[in-house]
């Protein structure tokens, strides 16, 4: 799942070396939280107008997690 998130974001940002993903331990309900860190200059590109790109990233991650019987949440820091 981490590779999927990185692959999606790589094409959006200019500074690919600043992409970092940290993963929290699963919560009580089994939800895994992925924290996406990008360069401050690329933050707008990842979030998009009115958060549309961020919503799309979260939707794709949730759809991919279903394949592995997981619940995921993506936070963009």
Gaussian input, Z-matrix of N, CA and C with variables (Angstrom, degrees):
# hf/3-21g

backbone

0 1
 N
 C     1     B1
 C     2     B2     1     A1
 N     3     B3     2     A2     1     D1
 C     4     B4     3     A3     2     D2
 C     5     B5     4     A4     3     D3
 N     6     B6     5     A5     4     D4
 C     7     B7     6     A6     5     D5
 C     8     B8     7     A7     6     D6
 N     9     B9     8     A8     7     D7
 C    10    B10     9     A9     8     D8
 C    11    B11    10    A10     9     D9
 N    12    B12    11    A11    10    D10
 C    13    B13    12    A12    11    D11
 C    14    B14    13    A13    12    D12
 N    15    B15    14    A14    13    D13
 C    16    B16    15    A15    14    D14
 C    17    B17    16    A16    15    D15
 N    18    B18    17    A17    16    D16
 C    19    B19    18    A18    17    D17
 C    20    B20    19    A19    18    D18
 N    21    B21    20    A20    19    D19
 C    22    B22    21    A21    20    D20
 C    23    B23    22    A22    21    D21
 N    24    B24    23    A23    22    D22
 C    25    B25    24    A24    23    D23
 C    26    B26    25    A25    24    D24
 N    27    B27    26    A26    25    D25
 C    28    B28    27    A27    26    D26
 C    29    B29    28    A28    27    D27
 N    30    B30    29    A29    28    D28
 C    31    B31    30    A30    29    D29
 C    32    B32    31    A31    30    D30
 N    33    B33    32    A32    31    D31
 C    34    B34    33    A33    32    D32
 C    35    B35    34    A34    33    D33
 N    36    B36    35    A35    34    D34
 C    37    B37    36    A36    35    D35
 C    38    B38    37    A37    36    D36
 N    39    B39    38    A38    37    D37
 C    40    B40    39    A39    38    D38
 C    41    B41    40    A40    39    D39
 N    42    B42    41    A41    40    D40
 C    43    B43    42    A42    41    D41
 C    44    B44    43    A43    42    D42
 N    45    B45    44    A44    43    D43
 C    46    B46    45    A45    44    D44
 C    47    B47    46    A46    45    D45
 N    48    B48    47    A47    46    D46
 C    49    B49    48    A48    47    D47
 C    50    B50    49    A49    48    D48
 N    51    B51    50    A50    49    D49
 C    52    B52    51    A51    50    D50
 C    53    B53    52    A52    51    D51
 N    54    B54    53    A53    52    D52
 C    55    B55    54    A54    53    D53
 C    56    B56    55    A55    54    D54
 N    57    B57    56    A56    55    D55
 C    58    B58    57    A57    56    D56
 C    59    B59    58    A58    57    D57
 N    60    B60    59    A59    58    D58
 C    61    B61    60    A60    59    D59
 C    62    B62    61    A61    60    D60
 N    63    B63    62    A62    61    D61
 C    64    B64    63    A63    62    D62
 C    65    B65    64    A64    63    D63
 N    66    B66    65    A65    64    D64
 C    67    B67    66    A66    65    D65
 C    68    B68    67    A67    66    D66
 N    69    B69    68    A68    67    D67
 C    70    B70    69    A69    68    D68
 C    71    B71    70    A70    69    D69
 N    72    B72    71    A71    70    D70
 C    73    B73    72    A72    71    D71
 C    74    B74    73    A73    72    D72
 N    75    B75    74    A74    73    D73
 C    76    B76    75    A75    74    D74
 C    77    B77    76    A76    75    D75
 N    78    B78    77    A77    76    D76
 C    79    B79    78    A78    77    D77
 C    80    B80    79    A79    78    D78
 N    81    B81    80    A80    79    D79
 C    82    B82    81    A81    80    D80
 C    83    B83    82    A82    81    D81
 N    84    B84    83    A83    82    D82
 C    85    B85    84    A84    83    D83
 C    86    B86    85    A85    84    D84
 N    87    B87    86    A86    85    D85
 C    88    B88    87    A87    86    D86
 C    89    B89    88    A88    87    D87
 N    90    B90    89    A89    88    D88
 C    91    B91    90    A90    89    D89
 C    92    B92    91    A91    90    D90
 N    93    B93    92    A92    91    D91
 C    94    B94    93    A93    92    D92
 C    95    B95    94    A94    93    D93
 N    96    B96    95    A95    94    D94
 C    97    B97    96    A96    95    D95
 C    98    B98    97    A97    96    D96
 N    99    B99    98    A98    97    D97
 C   100   B100    99    A99    98    D98
 C   101   B101   100   A100    99    D99
 N   102   B102   101   A101   100   D100
 C   103   B103   102   A102   101   D101
 C   104   B104   103   A103   102   D102
 N   105   B105   104   A104   103   D103
 C   106   B106   105   A105   104   D104
 C   107   B107   106   A106   105   D105
 N   108   B108   107   A107   106   D106
 C   109   B109   108   A108   107   D107
 C   110   B110   109   A109   108   D108
 N   111   B111   110   A110   109   D109
 C   112   B112   111   A111   110   D110
 C   113   B113   112   A112   111   D111
 N   114   B114   113   A113   112   D112
 C   115   B115   114   A114   113   D113
 C   116   B116   115   A115   114   D114
 N   117   B117   116   A116   115   D115
 C   118   B118   117   A117   116   D116
 C   119   B119   118   A118   117   D117
 N   120   B120   119   A119   118   D118
 C   121   B121   120   A120   119   D119
 C   122   B122   121   A121   120   D120
 N   123   B123   122   A122   121   D121
 C   124   B124   123   A123   122   D122
 C   125   B125   124   A124   123   D123
 N   126   B126   125   A125   124   D124
 C   127   B127   126   A126   125   D125
 C   128   B128   127   A127   126   D126
 N   129   B129   128   A128   127   D127
 C   130   B130   129   A129   128   D128
 C   131   B131   130   A130   129   D129
 N   132   B132   131   A131   130   D130
 C   133   B133   132   A132   131   D131
 C   134   B134   133   A133   132   D132
 N   135   B135   134   A134   133   D133
 C   136   B136   135   A135   134   D134
 C   137   B137   136   A136   135   D135
 N   138   B138   137   A137   136   D136
 C   139   B139   138   A138   137   D137
 C   140   B140   139   A139   138   D138
 N   141   B141   140   A140   139   D139
 C   142   B142   141   A141   140   D140
 C   143   B143   142   A142   141   D141
 N   144   B144   143   A143   142   D142
 C   145   B145   144   A144   143   D143
 C   146   B146   145   A145   144   D144
 N   147   B147   146   A146   145   D145
 C   148   B148   147   A147   146   D146
 C   149   B149   148   A148   147   D147
 N   150   B150   149   A149   148   D148
 C   151   B151   150   A150   149   D149
 C   152   B152   151   A151   150   D150
 N   153   B153   152   A152   151   D151
 C   154   B154   153   A153   152   D152
 C   155   B155   154   A154   153   D153
 N   156   B156   155   A155   154   D154
 C   157   B157   156   A156   155   D155
 C   158   B158   157   A157   156   D156
 N   159   B159   158   A158   157   D157
 C   160   B160   159   A159   158   D158
 C   161   B161   160   A160   159   D159
 N   162   B162   161   A161   160   D160
 C   163   B163   162   A162   161   D161
 C   164   B164   163   A163   162   D162
 N   165   B165   164   A164   163   D163
 C   166   B166   165   A165   164   D164
 C   167   B167   166   A166   165   D165
 N   168   B168   167   A167   166   D166
 C   169   B169   168   A168   167   D167
 C   170   B170   169   A169   168   D168
 N   171   B171   170   A170   169   D169
 C   172   B172   171   A171   170   D170
 C   173   B173   172   A172   171   D171
 N   174   B174   173   A173   172   D172
 C   175   B175   174   A174   173   D173
 C   176   B176   175   A175   174   D174
 N   177   B177   176   A176   175   D175
 C   178   B178   177   A177   176   D176
 C   179   B179   178   A178   177   D177
 N   180   B180   179   A179   178   D178
 C   181   B181   180   A180   179   D179
 C   182   B182   181   A181   180   D180
 N   183   B183   182   A182   181   D181
 C   184   B184   183   A183   182   D182
 C   185   B185   184   A184   183   D183
 N   186   B186   185   A185   184   D184
 C   187   B187   186   A186   185   D185
 C   188   B188   187   A187   186   D186
 N   189   B189   188   A188   187   D187
 C   190   B190   189   A189   188   D188
 C   191   B191   190   A190   189   D189
 N   192   B192   191   A191   190   D190
 C   193   B193   192   A192   191   D191
 C   194   B194   193   A193   192   D192
 N   195   B195   194   A194   193   D193
 C   196   B196   195   A195   194   D194
 C   197   B197   196   A196   195   D195
 N   198   B198   197   A197   196   D196
 C   199   B199   198   A198   197   D197
 C   200   B200   199   A199   198   D198
 N   201   B201   200   A200   199   D199
 C   202   B202   201   A201   200   D200
 C   203   B203   202   A202   201   D201
 N   204   B204   203   A203   202   D202
 C   205   B205   204   A204   203   D203
 C   206   B206   205   A205   204   D204
 N   207   B207   206   A206   205   D205
 C   208   B208   207   A207   206   D206
 C   209   B209   208   A208   207   D207
 N   210   B210   209   A209   208   D208
 C   211   B211   210   A210   209   D209
 C   212   B212   211   A211   210   D210
 N   213   B213   212   A212   211   D211
 C   214   B214   213   A213   212   D212
 C   215   B215   214   A214   213   D213
 N   216   B216   215   A215   214   D214
 C   217   B217   216   A216   215   D215
 C   218   B218   217   A217   216   D216
 N   219   B219   218   A218   217   D217
 C   220   B220   219   A219   218   D218
 C   221   B221   220   A220   219   D219
 N   222   B222   221   A221   220   D220
 C   223   B223   222   A222   221   D221
 C   224   B224   223   A223   222   D222
 N   225   B225   224   A224   223   D223
 C   226   B226   225   A225   224   D224
 C   227   B227   226   A226   225   D225
 N   228   B228   227   A227   226   D226
 C   229   B229   228   A228   227   D227
 C   230   B230   229   A229   228   D228

   B1=1.4365
   B2=1.5332
   B3=1.3117
   B4=1.4643
   B5=1.5272
   B6=1.3267
   B7=1.4619
   B8=1.5293
   B9=1.3209
   B10=1.4575
   B11=1.5212
   B12=1.3148
   B13=1.4659
   B14=1.5200
   B15=1.3082
   B16=1.4676
   B17=1.5249
   B18=1.3271
   B19=1.4613
   B20=1.5254
   B21=1.3191
   B22=1.4670
   B23=1.5239
   B24=1.3141
   B25=1.4635
   B26=1.5254
   B27=1.3185
   B28=1.4683
   B29=1.5210
   B30=1.3101
   B31=1.4533
   B32=1.5242
   B33=1.3135
   B34=1.4659
   B35=1.5273
   B36=1.3208
   B37=1.4699
   B38=1.5230
   B39=1.3404
   B40=1.4680
   B41=1.5241
   B42=1.3341
   B43=1.4590
   B44=1.5312
   B45=1.3240
   B46=1.4585
   B47=1.5291
   B48=1.3243
   B49=1.4629
   B50=1.5266
   B51=1.3277
   B52=1.4640
   B53=1.5257
   B54=1.3320
   B55=1.4640
   B56=1.5257
   B57=1.3178
   B58=1.4670
   B59=1.5109
   B60=1.3119
   B61=1.4599
   B62=1.5195
   B63=1.3285
   B64=1.4560
   B65=1.5281
   B66=1.3149
   B67=1.4558
   B68=1.5236
   B69=1.3323
   B70=1.4621
   B71=1.5247
   B72=1.3150
   B73=1.4586
   B74=1.5250
   B75=1.3284
   B76=1.4722
   B77=1.5251
   B78=1.3359
   B79=1.4640
   B80=1.5176
   B81=1.3286
   B82=1.4642
   B83=1.5238
   B84=1.3382
   B85=1.4654
   B86=1.5261
   B87=1.3350
   B88=1.4579
   B89=1.5183
   B90=1.3297
   B91=1.4590
   B92=1.5227
   B93=1.3214
   B94=1.4601
   B95=1.5299
   B96=1.3266
   B97=1.4632
   B98=1.5273
   B99=1.3349
   B100=1.4606
   B101=1.5230
   B102=1.3300
   B103=1.4567
   B104=1.5234
   B105=1.3175
   B106=1.4565
   B107=1.5172
   B108=1.3271
   B109=1.4520
   B110=1.5260
   B111=1.3302
   B112=1.4637
   B113=1.5230
   B114=1.3215
   B115=1.4590
   B116=1.5327
   B117=1.3234
   B118=1.4779
   B119=1.5259
   B120=1.3215
   B121=1.4658
   B122=1.5256
   B123=1.3247
   B124=1.4630
   B125=1.5237
   B126=1.3164
   B127=1.4618
   B128=1.5323
   B129=1.3112
   B130=1.4608
   B131=1.5105
   B132=1.3184
   B133=1.4668
   B134=1.5213
   B135=1.3207
   B136=1.4580
   B137=1.5336
   B138=1.3207
   B139=1.4656
   B140=1.5238
   B141=1.3109
   B142=1.4599
   B143=1.5210
   B144=1.3116
   B145=1.4651
   B146=1.5183
   B147=1.3013
   B148=1.4700
   B149=1.5255
   B150=1.3219
   B151=1.4548
   B152=1.5131
   B153=1.3152
   B154=1.4709
   B155=1.5153
   B156=1.3276
   B157=1.4702
   B158=1.5246
   B159=1.3269
   B160=1.4665
   B161=1.5245
   B162=1.3225
   B163=1.4642
   B164=1.5237
   B165=1.3340
   B166=1.4649
   B167=1.5286
   B168=1.3257
   B169=1.4693
   B170=1.5202
   B171=1.3214
   B172=1.4661
   B173=1.5264
   B174=1.3287
   B175=1.4615
   B176=1.5195
   B177=1.3280
   B178=1.4713
   B179=1.5195
   B180=1.3301
   B181=1.4628
   B182=1.5317
   B183=1.3252
   B184=1.4687
   B185=1.5375
   B186=1.3297
   B187=1.4679
   B188=1.5280
   B189=1.3113
   B190=1.4589
   B191=1.5138
   B192=1.3210
   B193=1.4638
   B194=1.5188
   B195=1.3153
   B196=1.4675
   B197=1.5241
   B198=1.2892
   B199=1.4759
   B200=1.5294
   B201=1.3551
   B202=1.4635
   B203=1.5255
   B204=1.3367
   B205=1.4679
   B206=1.5204
   B207=1.3189
   B208=1.4578
   B209=1.5191
   B210=1.3181
   B211=1.4554
   B212=1.5202
   B213=1.3231
   B214=1.4589
   B215=1.5221
   B216=1.3182
   B217=1.4511
   B218=1.5258
   B219=1.3296
   B220=1.4626
   B221=1.5228
   B222=1.3255
   B223=1.4504
   B224=1.5212
   B225=1.3171
   B226=1.4642
   B227=1.5218
   B228=1.3274
   B229=1.4694
   B230=1.5021
   A1=110.59
   A2=115.28
   A3=119.78
   A4=110.68
   A5=116.70
   A6=120.99
   A7=111.32
   A8=116.66
   A9=120.85
   A10=110.57
   A11=116.69
   A12=121.13
   A13=111.22
   A14=117.24
   A15=121.16
   A16=110.51
   A17=117.49
   A18=120.91
   A19=111.63
   A20=117.11
   A21=120.24
   A22=111.56
   A23=115.94
   A24=120.41
   A25=111.79
   A26=117.73
   A27=120.92
   A28=112.80
   A29=117.57
   A30=120.51
   A31=112.80
   A32=117.26
   A33=120.82
   A34=113.30
   A35=117.39
   A36=120.89
   A37=111.87
   A38=114.57
   A39=120.89
   A40=111.03
   A41=116.95
   A42=122.36
   A43=109.42
   A44=116.17
   A45=121.02
   A46=112.67
   A47=117.17
   A48=120.45
   A49=112.11
   A50=118.03
   A51=121.22
   A52=112.70
   A53=117.79
   A54=120.44
   A55=108.96
   A56=115.50
   A57=122.02
   A58=108.28
   A59=115.85
   A60=121.36
   A61=107.60
   A62=115.88
   A63=120.71
   A64=107.73
   A65=115.13
   A66=120.97
   A67=108.82
   A68=115.69
   A69=120.68
   A70=109.79
   A71=114.90
   A72=120.23
   A73=108.70
   A74=117.70
   A75=119.76
   A76=111.71
   A77=115.58
   A78=120.87
   A79=109.75
   A80=116.20
   A81=120.66
   A82=112.26
   A83=116.53
   A84=119.25
   A85=112.25
   A86=118.00
   A87=122.11
   A88=114.67
   A89=117.91
   A90=121.37
   A91=110.34
   A92=115.95
   A93=122.53
   A94=107.75
   A95=116.87
   A96=121.32
   A97=109.00
   A98=114.81
   A99=121.62
   A100=107.68
   A101=116.75
   A102=122.28
   A103=108.33
   A104=116.56
   A105=122.41
   A106=108.88
   A107=116.54
   A108=122.37
   A109=108.17
   A110=117.00
   A111=122.42
   A112=108.20
   A113=116.01
   A114=120.97
   A115=109.37
   A116=117.46
   A117=119.94
   A118=113.56
   A119=117.99
   A120=120.76
   A121=112.26
   A122=117.09
   A123=121.45
   A124=113.14
   A125=117.08
   A126=120.63
   A127=111.81
   A128=117.66
   A129=121.68
   A130=112.79
   A131=116.42
   A132=120.33
   A133=111.25
   A134=116.26
   A135=120.27
   A136=110.58
   A137=116.95
   A138=119.91
   A139=110.69
   A140=118.00
   A141=121.71
   A142=112.32
   A143=115.27
   A144=120.75
   A145=109.83
   A146=114.99
   A147=123.28
   A148=112.03
   A149=117.59
   A150=121.73
   A151=115.37
   A152=116.76
   A153=119.55
   A154=112.99
   A155=117.46
   A156=119.81
   A157=109.90
   A158=116.89
   A159=120.61
   A160=110.43
   A161=117.55
   A162=121.22
   A163=110.75
   A164=116.68
   A165=120.85
   A166=110.93
   A167=116.82
   A168=120.85
   A169=109.75
   A170=116.64
   A171=120.50
   A172=111.46
   A173=117.07
   A174=120.81
   A175=111.19
   A176=116.88
   A177=120.51
   A178=110.94
   A179=116.63
   A180=119.81
   A181=111.43
   A182=117.19
   A183=120.27
   A184=110.48
   A185=115.99
   A186=119.70
   A187=110.77
   A188=117.05
   A189=120.41
   A190=112.43
   A191=116.90
   A192=120.98
   A193=111.63
   A194=117.04
   A195=120.71
   A196=110.10
   A197=115.43
   A198=120.76
   A199=111.68
   A200=116.26
   A201=121.71
   A202=111.97
   A203=117.16
   A204=122.48
   A205=111.60
   A206=116.65
   A207=122.41
   A208=109.71
   A209=114.65
   A210=122.01
   A211=105.62
   A212=117.16
   A213=119.81
   A214=109.95
   A215=113.33
   A216=121.79
   A217=106.37
   A218=117.05
   A219=120.93
   A220=108.48
   A221=115.43
   A222=121.79
   A223=108.15
   A224=116.44
   A225=121.28
   A226=107.20
   A227=115.05
   A228=121.27
   A229=110.84
   D1=-36.21
   D2=179.69
   D3=-63.76
   D4=-39.47
   D5=179.05
   D6=-66.19
   D7=-36.08
   D8=177.39
   D9=-63.03
   D10=-44.76
   D11=179.40
   D12=-62.73
   D13=-44.71
   D14=179.84
   D15=-64.89
   D16=-41.11
   D17=-179.70
   D18=-62.32
   D19=-38.70
   D20=179.18
   D21=-67.74
   D22=-40.67
   D23=-173.28
   D24=-79.09
   D25=-29.01
   D26=-177.39
   D27=-55.15
   D28=-38.82
   D29=-178.08
   D30=-76.84
   D31=-15.12
   D32=-177.98
   D33=-88.67
   D34=-29.82
   D35=-170.78
   D36=-101.45
   D37=159.64
   D38=174.46
   D39=-87.39
   D40=-41.65
   D41=-176.21
   D42=-96.79
   D43=87.12
   D44=-176.96
   D45=-68.58
   D46=-24.15
   D47=-179.13
   D48=-72.75
   D49=-16.15
   D50=-178.47
   D51=-88.95
   D52=-3.47
   D53=-179.26
   D54=-73.58
   D55=125.39
   D56=176.00
   D57=-136.81
   D58=139.08
   D59=176.11
   D60=-125.65
   D61=125.18
   D62=173.97
   D63=-114.51
   D64=145.81
   D65=-175.89
   D66=-119.98
   D67=127.12
   D68=176.27
   D69=-83.89
   D70=160.46
   D71=173.69
   D72=-65.59
   D73=149.62
   D74=179.27
   D75=-58.20
   D76=139.89
   D77=177.05
   D78=-75.36
   D79=-178.79
   D80=-178.77
   D81=-59.45
   D82=-35.05
   D83=-179.25
   D84=-86.85
   D85=4.05
   D86=177.18
   D87=91.06
   D88=4.79
   D89=-179.57
   D90=-76.92
   D91=130.60
   D92=176.92
   D93=-102.61
   D94=128.41
   D95=-178.21
   D96=-102.47
   D97=125.29
   D98=176.08
   D99=-104.60
   D100=125.27
   D101=177.59
   D102=-102.10
   D103=119.66
   D104=-179.51
   D105=-101.10
   D106=124.77
   D107=178.23
   D108=-116.83
   D109=127.79
   D110=176.06
   D111=-130.67
   D112=170.64
   D113=178.12
   D114=-63.61
   D115=146.68
   D116=-179.96
   D117=-56.01
   D118=-33.81
   D119=179.57
   D120=-69.37
   D121=-24.57
   D122=-178.02
   D123=-94.86
   D124=-3.75
   D125=-176.25
   D126=-58.85
   D127=-41.76
   D128=-179.99
   D129=-63.88
   D130=-34.94
   D131=179.32
   D132=-68.83
   D133=-36.80
   D134=-177.90
   D135=-75.52
   D136=-34.88
   D137=-179.61
   D138=-80.15
   D139=-43.17
   D140=178.23
   D141=79.42
   D142=172.60
   D143=178.96
   D144=-66.29
   D145=126.19
   D146=-179.42
   D147=55.42
   D148=24.40
   D149=176.00
   D150=75.75
   D151=17.38
   D152=-175.77
   D153=-65.12
   D154=-41.87
   D155=-179.26
   D156=-68.60
   D157=-41.06
   D158=177.98
   D159=-60.71
   D160=-42.51
   D161=177.70
   D162=-62.17
   D163=-41.42
   D164=179.77
   D165=-64.49
   D166=-41.88
   D167=178.28
   D168=-61.03
   D169=-45.46
   D170=-179.81
   D171=-63.89
   D172=-39.38
   D173=179.65
   D174=-64.57
   D175=-44.46
   D176=179.40
   D177=-64.11
   D178=-40.47
   D179=178.77
   D180=-64.22
   D181=-41.38
   D182=178.29
   D183=-64.61
   D184=-40.40
   D185=179.27
   D186=-65.46
   D187=-39.59
   D188=178.05
   D189=-68.61
   D190=-32.30
   D191=-178.59
   D192=-70.50
   D193=-28.72
   D194=178.82
   D195=-59.18
   D196=-34.60
   D197=-179.72
   D198=-60.58
   D199=-30.69
   D200=-178.58
   D201=-106.06
   D202=14.90
   D203=-178.68
   D204=54.43
   D205=45.55
   D206=178.92
   D207=-120.43
   D208=162.82
   D209=169.10
   D210=-116.57
   D211=130.03
   D212=-179.56
   D213=-128.04
   D214=156.68
   D215=175.68
   D216=-138.65
   D217=137.31
   D218=-179.57
   D219=-114.00
   D220=126.18
   D221=174.60
   D222=-113.56
   D223=131.47
   D224=-179.72
   D225=-101.74
   D226=114.35
   D227=-178.31
   D228=-106.00

